[in-house]
Amino acid sequence: MDARMLEPMQAGDRVEVMVAERLAWKGVLLAYIVPFVVMLAVIAGLEWVLQSEAVIGTIALCAVAVYYLILSLFRKRLQKQFSFTARKL
């Protein structure tokens, strides 16, 4: 993670890390909302085909794991989009 520092800092300094509100919402969307929607969509879709809730739940969790794996493949691209600012407290 790269952060733009508003003033010189040293290791051990107490800091406040800030991010633009738009980027914060994008982070919430990518980290929580999209995986939740993926899980619900898989569960809803598989309820029509499968009878076992355990199998449906396992497949839904695996789908979320695949989503996070795909997200991690785009880590460098996402790091370029997210910028943080740090300032001393």
C-alpha positions as CSV (number, residue, x, y, z in Angstrom):
1,M,0.0,0.0,0.0
2,D,1.3,3.4,-0.9
3,A,0.3,6.5,1.0
4,R,0.9,10.1,0.3
5,M,2.3,11.8,3.5
6,L,1.2,15.3,4.3
7,E,4.3,15.8,6.5
8,P,7.5,13.9,7.3
9,M,7.0,10.8,9.5
10,Q,9.1,8.2,11.1
11,A,8.4,4.6,12.2
12,G,6.3,4.6,15.4
13,D,4.5,7.9,14.7
14,R,0.8,7.8,15.4
15,V,-1.0,8.6,12.1
16,E,-4.4,8.9,10.6
17,V,-4.9,7.2,7.2
18,M,-7.5,8.8,4.9
19,V,-9.1,7.7,1.7
20,A,-11.5,9.5,-0.6
21,E,-15.1,8.7,0.2
22,R,-15.7,7.5,-3.4
23,L,-12.8,5.0,-3.1
24,A,-14.0,3.9,0.3
25,W,-17.4,3.0,-1.2
26,K,-15.7,1.2,-4.0
27,G,-13.7,-0.9,-1.5
28,V,-16.9,-1.8,0.4
29,L,-18.6,-2.8,-2.9
30,L,-15.7,-5.0,-4.0
31,A,-15.0,-6.5,-0.6
32,Y,-18.5,-7.1,0.8
33,I,-21.4,-6.3,-1.5
34,V,-20.4,-8.1,-4.7
35,P,-19.3,-11.4,-2.9
36,F,-22.7,-11.3,-1.0
37,V,-24.6,-10.9,-4.3
38,V,-22.5,-13.7,-5.8
39,M,-23.3,-16.0,-2.9
40,L,-27.1,-15.2,-3.1
41,A,-27.2,-15.7,-6.8
42,V,-25.5,-19.1,-6.6
43,I,-27.8,-20.2,-3.8
44,A,-30.9,-19.0,-5.7
45,G,-29.8,-20.6,-8.9
46,L,-28.9,-23.9,-7.4
47,E,-32.1,-24.3,-5.3
48,W,-33.9,-25.0,-8.6
49,V,-31.4,-27.8,-9.5
50,L,-30.2,-29.3,-6.2
51,Q,-32.0,-30.5,-3.1
52,S,-29.1,-30.7,-0.7
53,E,-28.6,-27.4,1.3
54,A,-25.2,-28.5,2.3
55,V,-24.1,-29.0,-1.3
56,I,-25.6,-25.6,-2.3
57,G,-23.9,-23.9,0.6
58,T,-20.6,-25.4,-0.2
59,I,-20.8,-24.5,-3.8
60,A,-21.8,-20.9,-2.9
61,L,-18.8,-20.5,-0.6
62,C,-16.6,-21.9,-3.3
63,A,-18.0,-19.3,-5.7
64,V,-17.2,-16.5,-3.3
65,A,-13.7,-18.0,-2.9
66,V,-13.3,-17.9,-6.7
67,Y,-14.5,-14.3,-6.7
68,Y,-11.8,-13.3,-4.1
69,L,-9.2,-15.3,-6.1
70,I,-10.1,-13.4,-9.3
71,L,-10.0,-10.1,-7.3
72,S,-6.5,-10.9,-6.1
73,L,-5.4,-11.4,-9.7
74,F,-6.3,-7.7,-10.3
75,R,-4.5,-6.6,-7.1
76,K,-1.9,-4.4,-8.9
77,R,-4.6,-2.7,-11.0
78,L,-6.7,-2.1,-7.9
79,Q,-3.7,-0.7,-6.0
80,K,-3.2,1.9,-8.7
81,Q,-6.8,3.0,-8.3
82,F,-6.8,3.3,-4.5
83,S,-4.7,6.1,-3.0
84,F,-4.3,6.9,0.7
85,T,-3.2,10.0,2.5
86,A,-1.5,9.8,5.9
87,R,-1.0,12.6,8.5
88,K,0.4,12.8,12.0
89,L,-2.0,12.9,14.9
